[in-house]
Amino acid sequence: MSEVTELYDRDFYAWTQDQAAALRAWPERARPNALDIAHLAEEIEDLGSAQRNAAKSLLRQLVLHLLKLRFHPDQSDVAPWEGEVSEFRSQIRDIFGDSPSLRGRRAELADPAWAHAARTLARQLAQDGNRDAAAALSAFTATAPYFDLDREVLDSDWFPARD
């Protein structure tokens, strides 16, 4: 099995980035006729980007639901939120399993997800008239940039304590 094939099997995201770079580096004089290298490279790179974007979206949803579990005053929806948290974690594990290099970039992916989720929930709480919960969320986000990514957000068994 070639090294490139092993990379494909081991880390899909890294493979897409490697193959896109290899296509772009291919000398023009050696390219087969009518092969649209620029667009092929872009499409292959986009396959990896789609996986990265899926991980970012799942992290954003995961953090949003963890924040709801921690700060939303109406705790009647706890069971569905916990179920969604478990499903988001499962999907992220699948992506990180297919692309370990994305797992290595998890903090980079989680930082904007965290900020987006916190703003979204604060806005929802304020619109619903839950100013105390919105203030508690704002105080929490001012002192802690996010839950511990590995020991909390991505841990299958962890759920936040509720006040």
Secondary structure as GFF3:
##gff-version 3
##sequence-region A 1 163
A	DSSP	alpha_helix	3	10	.	.	.	ID=ss1
A	DSSP	alpha_helix	12	25	.	.	.	ID=ss2
A	DSSP	three_ten_helix	28	30	.	.	.	ID=ss3
A	DSSP	alpha_helix	37	71	.	.	.	ID=ss4
A	DSSP	three_ten_helix	75	77	.	.	.	ID=ss5
A	DSSP	alpha_helix	78	98	.	.	.	ID=ss6
A	DSSP	alpha_helix	100	104	.	.	.	ID=ss7
A	DSSP	alpha_helix	106	127	.	.	.	ID=ss8
A	DSSP	alpha_helix	131	143	.	.	.	ID=ss9
A	DSSP	pi_helix	149	153	.	.	.	ID=ss10
###
